[in-house]
């Protein structure tokens, strides 16, 4: 069923090929419609929770933003918590796409990979006029005390998110571009946390100054030993 | 009126000395009682908002936690936003006490002042089993999009908070303990933001690992040039 849900064309080709009865076809299409409404809710929910916060936003606002019938929320999500978990996962998928194109892009020198990651995210933050920050950071401070399931998911996400930073740092140490005395895993953890803090400060200021300070300090002190004077 | 509100003894001495009528005395005492209920609400509100978050917690819960009559909230605060602003200010006062004892303590060497600040805060975070983080960080991510007044207050707080870090960094540069090539203001901003990020990560993990990574990296790479190999 999952594979049918990807495109309308996929369904049409599938039903034609299988010679389905009208009844079966209806069941599949309505299944697809449900999956698509669910998708619409999650996609839209990333935006809604990002703008409004997890607790502040009610199911009514989520449904209104997604432009879906009221009942479709309860059809697809047992609770707002279940919805929050799916939204966080979807959001993290979009981050992993950036990770793939930057931190894990072996065609670039390692320091460039790190610069590209922070630069790409900065560009996305600029598009929101430095107002939005990171949904995972927001949820980390807002929802962890309210929902153990969300806290555990976020903890797992941070672990998964840290690994590609460590990969880039190890590559930089191997090539001699990043100082050898750093523990790559600990440094990865530090960078990701410090970047979350920079986004937090940015959000309060609505200006990129903290992101710029982060970038300048990280690339001149943390990763690279200073030129001898 | 303000000075009367500090202690019961102050009121008694004041009223006795001035030979006040019962009526005046009543007005003063009831004024004091109001100030004290307000104080109680703010003190308790620091704890309540810290645990529950700004939006999640309603006035009913705030009043229940403070153990004051329901009506006293509306007597003292025009809105939950007004209450939030006072809670944030009270919380920041307690941070400034730590700042005074650490970053601004000229009897310590500059690097020790910085270590003492992060160490003292870590101790407070440990008392809450690494669950609570920083109320100002929480409000930064939760409330800035909801309340322009809170965002502006937080922005002013961050500016005030950054200055004593810069003082300690300048002192360390003057004494030769902190590398001279750093911009003290930018480094101060970076440290405070990175520390917020470390507390965010800590809160998700409920463990001090991110705080430890922060401390190790900051004191071996950001502030101090590595020993020549």
Interface residues (C-beta under 8 A of the other chain):
Chain A: X51 X52 X53 X55 X56 X131 X133 X137 X138 X140 X141 X142 X144 X145 X146 X151 X154 X155 X158 X179 X181 X182 X186 X187 X189 X190 X192 X193 X194 X195 X196 X197 X198 X200 X201 X203 X204 X205 X206 X209 X210 X213 X214 X216 X217 X220 X221 X222 X225 X226 X228 X229
Chain B: X51 X52 X53 X55 X56 X131 X133 X137 X138 X140 X141 X142 X144 X145 X146 X151 X154 X155 X158 X179 X181 X182 X186 X187 X189 X190 X192 X193 X194 X195 X196 X197 X198 X200 X201 X203 X204 X205 X206 X209 X210 X213 X214 X216 X217 X220 X221 X222 X225 X226 X228
